């Protein structure tokens, strides 16, 4: 499950990175660029695009981002099963919401 959540976040991050590079023309830099990317996608860029994701989705993705860091940098036997369970429970609802938000953004691009 930990690796599935890792992959879920990584997939969404790739999508958001592509949007930042191709539409915004700017990918955040620095040590905390992953966190800054989520904030960038929660904000409208006047005259260019609306917010891509909601604050709620950004918070969920940020929780996944933090968890991904743990998965990458700590042995799996140190994972907190309660925390893992909480993320798994949230992931279904949050995935549906993120899918809807990205679909709405795709509709915006189509217009």
DSSP file (Angstrom, degrees, kcal/mol; ACC not computed):
  #  RESIDUE AA STRUCTURE BP1 BP2  ACC     N-H-->O    O-->H-N    N-H-->O    O-->H-N    TCO  KAPPA ALPHA  PHI   PSI    X-CA   Y-CA   Z-CA
    1    1 A X     >        0   0    0      0, 0.0     4,-2.5     0, 0.0     5,-0.2   0.000 360.0 360.0 360.0 -38.8    0.0    0.0    0.0
    2    2 A X  H  >  +     0   0    0      1,-0.2     4,-2.2     2,-0.2     5,-0.1   0.917 360.0  46.7 -60.0 -43.1    2.9    2.4    0.8
    3    3 A X  H  > S+     0   0    0      2,-0.2     4,-2.5     1,-0.2    -1,-0.2   0.848 109.7  54.3 -69.4 -32.7    4.3    2.0   -2.7
    4    4 A X  H  > S+     0   0    0      2,-0.2     4,-2.4     1,-0.2    -2,-0.2   0.917 110.1  46.2 -65.3 -42.4    0.9    2.5   -4.2
    5    5 A X  H  X S+     0   0    0     -4,-2.5     4,-2.4     2,-0.2     5,-0.2   0.887 110.9  53.7 -65.9 -38.1    0.5    5.8   -2.4
    6    6 A X  H  X S+     0   0    0     -4,-2.2     4,-2.4    -5,-0.2    -2,-0.2   0.936 111.6  45.3 -58.2 -47.4    4.0    6.7   -3.4
    7    7 A X  H  X S+     0   0    0     -4,-2.5     4,-2.3     2,-0.2    -2,-0.2   0.863 109.0  55.9 -66.6 -37.0    3.1    6.0   -7.0
    8    8 A X  H  X S+     0   0    0     -4,-2.4     4,-2.0     2,-0.2    -2,-0.2   0.945 111.7  42.9 -60.5 -49.0   -0.2    7.9   -6.7
    9    9 A X  H  X S+     0   0    0     -4,-2.4     4,-2.8     1,-0.2     5,-0.2   0.935 112.3  53.3 -63.0 -45.2    1.5   11.0   -5.6
   10   10 A X  H  X S+     0   0    0     -4,-2.4     4,-2.0     1,-0.2    -1,-0.2   0.880 108.3  51.0 -59.5 -38.9    4.3   10.7   -8.1
   11   11 A X  H  X S+     0   0    0     -4,-2.3     4,-1.8     2,-0.2    -1,-0.2   0.934 112.1  45.0 -64.4 -46.7    1.8   10.5  -11.0
   12   12 A X  H  X S+     0   0    0     -4,-2.0     4,-2.6     1,-0.2     5,-0.2   0.890 110.9  54.9 -64.6 -38.1   -0.1   13.6   -9.9
   13   13 A X  H  X S+     0   0    0     -4,-2.8     4,-2.7     1,-0.2    -1,-0.2   0.892 105.4  52.9 -63.5 -38.1    3.2   15.4   -9.4
   14   14 A X  H  X S+     0   0    0     -4,-2.0     4,-2.1    -5,-0.2    -1,-0.2   0.919 110.3  47.9 -62.6 -42.1    4.2   14.6  -13.0
   15   15 A X  H  X S+     0   0    0     -4,-1.8     4,-2.0     2,-0.2    -2,-0.2   0.946 114.4  45.4 -62.0 -48.2    0.9   16.0  -14.3
   16   16 A X  H  X S+     0   0    0     -4,-2.6     4,-2.5     1,-0.2    -2,-0.2   0.862 110.8  53.7 -66.8 -35.7    1.3   19.2  -12.2
   17   17 A X  H  X S+     0   0    0     -4,-2.7     4,-2.5    -5,-0.2    -1,-0.2   0.911 107.8  51.0 -62.8 -42.3    4.9   19.6  -13.2
   18   18 A X  H  X S+     0   0    0     -4,-2.1     4,-2.8     2,-0.2     5,-0.4   0.911 110.6  48.6 -62.5 -42.6    3.9   19.4  -16.8
   19   19 A X  H  X>S+     0   0    0     -4,-2.0     4,-2.4     1,-0.2     5,-1.7   0.931 111.5  49.8 -62.5 -45.3    1.3   22.1  -16.3
   20   20 A X  I  <>S+     0   0    0     -4,-2.5     6,-2.2     3,-0.2     5,-0.8   0.906 116.7  41.2 -60.7 -42.6    3.8   24.3  -14.5
   21   21 A X  I  <5S+     0   0    0     -4,-2.5    -2,-0.2     4,-0.2    -1,-0.2   0.922 125.0  31.9 -73.3 -44.5    6.4   24.0  -17.2
   22   22 A X  I  <5S+     0   0    0     -4,-2.8    -3,-0.2    -5,-0.2    -2,-0.2   0.835 132.1  24.2 -89.2 -32.9    4.2   24.2  -20.3
   23   23 A X  I  <5S+     0   0    0     -4,-2.4    -3,-0.2    -5,-0.4    -2,-0.1   0.873 131.8  33.9 -99.2 -48.8    1.4   26.6  -19.2
   24   24 A X  I   <S-     0   0    0     -5,-1.7    -3,-0.2     2,-0.1    -4,-0.2   0.790  91.6-141.6 -76.7 -26.8    2.8   28.7  -16.4
   25   25 A X  S   <S+     0   0    0     -5,-0.8     2,-0.3    -6,-0.4    -4,-0.2   0.683  72.1  87.8  73.3  17.5    6.3   28.6  -17.9
   26   26 A X        -     0   0    0     -6,-2.2     2,-0.5     2,-0.0    -2,-0.1  -0.903  53.4-169.3-156.0 119.2    7.8   28.3  -14.5
   27   27 A X        -     0   0    0     -2,-0.3   -10,-0.1    -6,-0.1     6,-0.0  -0.919  39.1-108.1-103.4 131.8    8.6   25.3  -12.3
   28   28 A X        -     0   0    0     -2,-0.5     2,-0.3     5,-0.2     5,-0.1  -0.172  35.6-151.8 -57.4 153.8    9.5   26.2   -8.7
   29   29 A X        +     0   0    0      3,-0.1     3,-0.2     4,-0.0     2,-0.1  -0.771  42.7  55.8-120.9 166.8   13.1   25.8   -7.7
   30   30 A X  S >  S-     0   0    0     -2,-0.3     3,-1.4     1,-0.2     4,-0.2  -0.343  96.1 -53.0 103.8 177.7   14.9   25.0   -4.5
   31   31 A X  T 3  S+     0   0    0      1,-0.3     3,-0.3    -2,-0.1    -1,-0.2   0.803 134.0  43.1 -62.7 -32.7   14.9   22.4   -1.8
   32   32 A X  T 3> S+     0   0    0     -3,-0.2     4,-2.2     1,-0.2     3,-0.4  -0.046  71.9 127.0-106.1  31.9   11.1   22.6   -1.3
   33   33 A X  H <>  +     0   0    0     -3,-1.4     4,-2.3     1,-0.2    -5,-0.2   0.808  68.8  60.0 -61.5 -30.0   10.1   22.8   -4.9
   34   34 A X  H  > S+     0   0    0     -3,-0.3     4,-1.4     2,-0.2    -1,-0.2   0.927 109.3  42.1 -63.8 -44.1    7.6   19.9   -4.5
   35   35 A X  H  > S+     0   0    0     -3,-0.4     4,-1.8     1,-0.2    -2,-0.2   0.896 114.0  52.1 -67.9 -41.7    5.6   21.8   -1.8
   36   36 A X  H  X S+     0   0    0     -4,-2.2     4,-2.6     1,-0.2    -2,-0.2   0.846 103.8  58.2 -64.9 -33.8    5.8   25.0   -3.8
   37   37 A X  H  X S+     0   0    0     -4,-2.3     4,-2.2     2,-0.2    -1,-0.2   0.922 104.7  50.7 -61.0 -43.8    4.5   23.3   -6.9
   38   38 A X  H  X S+     0   0    0     -4,-1.4     4,-1.0     1,-0.2    -1,-0.2   0.911 111.4  47.6 -62.2 -41.7    1.4   22.3   -5.0
   39   39 A X  H >< S+     0   0    0     -4,-1.8     3,-0.6     1,-0.2     4,-0.5   0.909 109.7  53.4 -64.0 -41.4    0.8   25.8   -3.8
   40   40 A X  H >< S+     0   0    0     -4,-2.6     3,-1.0     1,-0.2    -2,-0.2   0.895 108.2  50.1 -60.0 -40.9    1.4   27.1   -7.4
   41   41 A X  H 3< S+     0   0    0     -4,-2.2    11,-2.1     1,-0.2    12,-2.0   0.685 105.0  58.0 -74.5 -17.5   -1.3   24.7   -8.7
   42   42 A X  T << S+     0   0    0     -4,-1.0     2,-0.4    -3,-0.6    -1,-0.2   0.540  99.6  75.8 -84.2  -8.0   -3.8   25.9   -6.0
   43   43 A X  S <  S-     0   0    0     -3,-1.0     9,-0.3    -4,-0.5     2,-0.2  -0.822  81.2-121.1-110.7 143.6   -3.5   29.5   -7.2
   44   44 A X        -     0   0    0     -2,-0.4     2,-0.7     7,-0.2     6,-0.2  -0.510  15.2-144.5 -71.1 145.6   -4.9   31.2  -10.3
   45   45 A X  B >>  -A   49   0A   0      4,-2.5     3,-2.7    -2,-0.2     4,-2.3  -0.917  31.3-123.4-110.4 100.5   -2.4   32.7  -12.7
   46   46 A X  T 34 S+     0   0    0     -2,-0.7     4,-0.1     1,-0.3     0, 0.0  -0.108  89.8   6.9 -51.6 132.0   -4.4   35.8  -13.8
   47   47 A X  T 34 S+     0   0    0      1,-0.1    -1,-0.3     2,-0.0     3,-0.1   0.372 130.9  57.8  79.3  -5.2   -4.8   36.0  -17.6
   48   48 A X  T <4 S-     0   0    0     -3,-2.7     2,-0.3     1,-0.4    -2,-0.2   0.726 110.8 -23.4-119.4 -54.2   -3.3   32.5  -18.0
   49   49 A X  B  <  -A   45   0A   0     -4,-2.3    -4,-2.5   -25,-0.0    -1,-0.4  -0.995  52.6-112.6-159.5 156.8   -5.2   29.9  -16.1
   50   50 A X        -     0   0    0     -2,-0.3    -7,-0.1    -6,-0.2     2,-0.1  -0.302  63.3 -65.8 -78.9 176.2   -7.5   29.2  -13.1
   51   51 A X        -     0   0    0     -9,-0.2    -9,-0.2     1,-0.1    -1,-0.2  -0.417  44.1-151.2 -58.8 139.0   -6.4   27.2  -10.1
   52   52 A X  S    S+     0   0    0    -11,-2.1     2,-0.3    -9,-0.3    53,-0.2   0.886  75.1  20.4 -82.9 -42.1   -5.7   23.7  -11.2
   53   53 A X  S    S-     0   0    0    -12,-2.0    -1,-0.2   -15,-0.2     2,-0.1  -0.896  82.6-110.6-127.5 156.5   -6.5   22.0   -7.9
   54   54 A X     >  -     0   0    0     -2,-0.3     4,-2.4     1,-0.1     5,-0.1  -0.318  32.0-109.4 -77.6 165.9   -8.4   23.0   -4.8
   55   55 A X  H  > S+     0   0    0      2,-0.2     4,-2.4     1,-0.2     5,-0.2   0.901 120.8  54.9 -61.0 -41.2   -6.8   23.8   -1.4
   56   56 A X  H  > S+     0   0    0      1,-0.2     4,-2.0     2,-0.2    -1,-0.2   0.922 109.7  45.1 -60.0 -45.5   -8.3   20.6   -0.1
   57   57 A X  H  > S+     0   0    0      1,-0.2     4,-2.9     2,-0.2    -1,-0.2   0.889 111.2  54.2 -65.1 -38.5   -6.7   18.5   -2.9
   58   58 A X  H  X S+     0   0    0     -4,-2.4     4,-2.2     1,-0.2    -2,-0.2   0.887 107.3  50.5 -61.9 -39.0   -3.5   20.4   -2.4
   59   59 A X  H  X S+     0   0    0     -4,-2.4     4,-2.0     2,-0.2    -1,-0.2   0.906 111.1  48.3 -66.2 -41.2   -3.5   19.4    1.3
   60   60 A X  H  X S+     0   0    0     -4,-2.0     4,-2.3     2,-0.2    -2,-0.2   0.943 112.6  48.0 -63.0 -47.1   -4.1   15.8    0.5
   61   61 A X  H  X S+     0   0    0     -4,-2.9     4,-2.5     1,-0.2    -2,-0.2   0.863 109.0  54.2 -62.7 -34.6   -1.3   15.8   -2.1
   62   62 A X  H  X S+     0   0    0     -4,-2.2     4,-2.4     2,-0.2    -1,-0.2   0.898 107.0  50.8 -66.4 -38.5    1.0   17.5    0.4
   63   63 A X  H  X S+     0   0    0     -4,-2.0     4,-2.2     2,-0.2    -2,-0.2   0.915 112.0  47.5 -62.3 -41.7    0.2   14.7    2.9
   64   64 A X  H  X S+     0   0    0     -4,-2.3     4,-2.8     2,-0.2    -2,-0.2   0.881 109.1  54.8 -65.1 -37.0    1.1   12.1    0.2
   65   65 A X  H  X S+     0   0    0     -4,-2.5     4,-1.8     2,-0.2    -2,-0.2   0.928 109.6  46.2 -61.7 -45.5    4.2   14.1   -0.6
   66   66 A X  H  X S+     0   0    0     -4,-2.4     4,-1.6     1,-0.2    -1,-0.2   0.899 113.2  49.7 -63.6 -40.7    5.4   13.9    3.0
   67   67 A X  H  X S+     0   0    0     -4,-2.2     4,-2.6     1,-0.2    -2,-0.2   0.897 106.2  55.9 -65.9 -39.9    4.5   10.2    3.1
   68   68 A X  H  X S+     0   0    0     -4,-2.8     4,-2.6     1,-0.2    -1,-0.2   0.895 104.2  54.7 -58.9 -39.3    6.5    9.6   -0.1
   69   69 A X  H  X S+     0   0    0     -4,-1.8     4,-1.8     2,-0.2    -1,-0.2   0.915 108.8  47.6 -60.2 -42.6    9.5   11.1    1.6
   70   70 A X  H  X S+     0   0    0     -4,-1.6     4,-2.0     2,-0.2    -2,-0.2   0.927 111.2  50.9 -63.6 -44.9    9.1    8.7    4.5
   71   71 A X  H  < S+     0   0    0     -4,-2.6    -2,-0.2     1,-0.2    -1,-0.2   0.898 114.7  43.9 -60.2 -40.7    8.7    5.7    2.0
   72   72 A X  H  < S+     0   0    0     -4,-2.6    -1,-0.2    -5,-0.2    -2,-0.2   0.788 124.6  31.8 -74.7 -27.3   11.9    6.8    0.2
   73   73 A X  H  < S+     0   0    0     -4,-1.8     2,-0.4    -5,-0.2    -2,-0.2   0.447 110.5  58.6-116.9  -1.1   14.0    7.5    3.2
   74   74 A X  S  < S-     0   0    0     -4,-2.0     5,-0.1    -5,-0.1    -1,-0.0  -0.975  87.2-101.6-130.4 143.7   13.0    5.1    5.9
   75   75 A X    >   -     0   0    0     -2,-0.4     3,-2.3     1,-0.1     4,-0.2  -0.355  36.4-118.2 -60.3 143.4   12.9    1.4    6.0
   76   76 A X  G >  S+     0   0    0      1,-0.3     3,-1.8     2,-0.2    -1,-0.1   0.754 109.9  67.8 -61.3 -26.0    9.4    0.1    5.5
   77   77 A X  G 3  S+     0   0    0      1,-0.3    -1,-0.3     3,-0.0    -2,-0.1   0.581  95.1  59.9 -72.2  -4.5    9.2   -1.6    8.9
   78   78 A X  G <  S+     0   0    0     -3,-2.3    -1,-0.3    -8,-0.1    -2,-0.2   0.394  78.4 118.7 -97.3   1.0    9.3    1.9   10.4
   79   79 A X  S <  S-     0   0    0     -3,-1.8     2,-0.7    -4,-0.2     3,-0.1  -0.435  70.1-121.2 -70.0 141.7    6.1    3.0    8.6
   80   80 A X     >  -     0   0    0      1,-0.2     4,-2.5    -2,-0.1     5,-0.2  -0.744  17.2-157.3 -83.3 112.5    3.2    3.9   10.9
   81   81 A X  H  > S+     0   0    0     -2,-0.7     4,-2.3     1,-0.2    -1,-0.2   0.822  92.2  54.3 -63.5 -30.4    0.3    1.6   10.1
   82   82 A X  H  > S+     0   0    0      2,-0.2     4,-2.2     1,-0.2    -1,-0.2   0.941 110.6  45.3 -66.8 -46.3   -2.3    4.0   11.5
   83   83 A X  H  > S+     0   0    0      1,-0.2     4,-2.2     2,-0.2    -2,-0.2   0.913 112.5  51.8 -62.5 -43.1   -1.0    6.8    9.3
   84   84 A X  H  X S+     0   0    0     -4,-2.5     4,-2.3     1,-0.2    -1,-0.2   0.923 109.7  49.8 -58.8 -45.5   -0.9    4.5    6.3
   85   85 A X  H  X S+     0   0    0     -4,-2.3     4,-2.5     1,-0.2    -1,-0.2   0.887 108.6  52.4 -61.9 -40.1   -4.5    3.5    6.9
   86   86 A X  H  X S+     0   0    0     -4,-2.2     4,-2.1     2,-0.2    -1,-0.2   0.917 110.8  46.9 -62.7 -43.2   -5.6    7.1    7.2
   87   87 A X  H  X S+     0   0    0     -4,-2.2     4,-1.7     2,-0.2    -2,-0.2   0.895 111.4  51.2 -66.8 -39.2   -4.0    7.9    3.8
   88   88 A X  H  X S+     0   0    0     -4,-2.3     4,-0.9     2,-0.2    -2,-0.2   0.931 110.2  49.8 -62.8 -44.8   -5.5    4.9    2.2
   89   89 A X  H  X S+     0   0    0     -4,-2.5     4,-0.6     1,-0.2     3,-0.3   0.904 114.8  43.8 -61.0 -42.0   -9.0    5.8    3.5
   90   90 A X  H  X S+     0   0    0     -4,-2.1     4,-2.6     1,-0.2     5,-0.3   0.763  99.1  74.9 -72.5 -25.1   -8.6    9.4    2.2
   91   91 A X  H  X S+     0   0    0     -4,-1.7     4,-2.7     1,-0.2     5,-0.2   0.851  90.2  53.0 -64.7 -37.7   -7.2    8.4   -1.2
   92   92 A X  H  X S+     0   0    0     -4,-0.9     4,-1.9    -3,-0.3    -1,-0.2   0.966 115.8  38.5 -62.6 -52.2  -10.4    7.1   -2.8
   93   93 A X  H  X S+     0   0    0     -4,-0.6     4,-2.1     1,-0.2    -2,-0.2   0.917 118.9  48.8 -63.5 -43.6  -12.4   10.2   -2.1
   94   94 A X  H  X S+     0   0    0     -4,-2.6     4,-3.0     1,-0.2     5,-0.2   0.867 107.7  54.8 -67.4 -35.8   -9.5   12.5   -2.9
   95   95 A X  H  X S+     0   0    0     -4,-2.7     4,-2.7    -5,-0.3    -1,-0.2   0.928 108.5  48.8 -62.4 -44.0   -8.7   10.7   -6.1
   96   96 A X  H  X S+     0   0    0     -4,-1.9     4,-2.2    -5,-0.2    -2,-0.2   0.921 113.6  47.1 -60.7 -44.0  -12.2   11.2   -7.3
   97   97 A X  H  X S+     0   0    0     -4,-2.1     4,-2.4     2,-0.2    -2,-0.2   0.933 113.1  47.7 -64.9 -45.9  -12.0   14.9   -6.4
   98   98 A X  H  X S+     0   0    0     -4,-3.0     4,-2.7     1,-0.2     5,-0.2   0.896 110.4  52.8 -62.3 -40.1   -8.6   15.3   -8.1
   99   99 A X  H  X S+     0   0    0     -4,-2.7     4,-2.3    -5,-0.2    -1,-0.2   0.928 110.6  47.4 -60.2 -44.8   -9.8   13.6  -11.2
  100  100 A X  H  X S+     0   0    0     -4,-2.2     4,-2.3     2,-0.2    -2,-0.2   0.902 112.2  49.6 -64.2 -40.9  -12.8   15.9  -11.4
  101  101 A X  H  X S+     0   0    0     -4,-2.4     4,-2.0     2,-0.2    -2,-0.2   0.906 112.7  46.3 -66.3 -41.1  -10.6   19.0  -10.9
  102  102 A X  H  X S+     0   0    0     -4,-2.7     4,-2.3     2,-0.2    -1,-0.2   0.865 111.2  52.6 -70.0 -34.3   -8.1   17.9  -13.6
  103  103 A X  H  X S+     0   0    0     -4,-2.3     4,-2.1    -5,-0.2    -2,-0.2   0.909 109.2  49.6 -65.3 -40.8  -11.0   17.1  -15.9
  104  104 A X  H  X S+     0   0    0     -4,-2.3     4,-2.1     1,-0.2    -2,-0.2   0.880 110.8  50.1 -63.5 -37.5  -12.4   20.6  -15.3
  105  105 A X  H  X S+     0   0    0     -4,-2.0     4,-2.3     2,-0.2    -2,-0.2   0.889 108.1  52.4 -68.2 -38.0   -8.9   22.0  -16.1
  106  106 A X  H  X S+     0   0    0     -4,-2.3     4,-2.1     2,-0.2    -2,-0.2   0.885 107.9  52.2 -62.8 -38.5   -8.8   20.0  -19.3
  107  107 A X  H  X S+     0   0    0     -4,-2.1     4,-1.1     2,-0.2    -2,-0.2   0.911 107.7  52.1 -63.1 -42.4  -12.1   21.5  -20.3
  108  108 A X  H >< S+     0   0    0     -4,-2.1     3,-0.7     1,-0.2    -2,-0.2   0.927 109.6  49.1 -57.6 -45.6  -10.7   25.0  -19.6
  109  109 A X  H 3< S+     0   0    0     -4,-2.3    -1,-0.2     1,-0.2    -2,-0.2   0.874 106.9  56.1 -63.7 -36.4   -7.8   24.1  -21.9
  110  110 A X  H 3<        0   0    0     -4,-2.1    -1,-0.2     1,-0.3    -2,-0.2   0.739 360.0 360.0 -67.4 -22.5  -10.1   22.9  -24.6
  111  111 A X    <<        0   0    0     -4,-1.1    -1,-0.3    -3,-0.7    -2,-0.2   0.453 360.0 360.0 -85.3 360.0  -11.9   26.2  -24.6
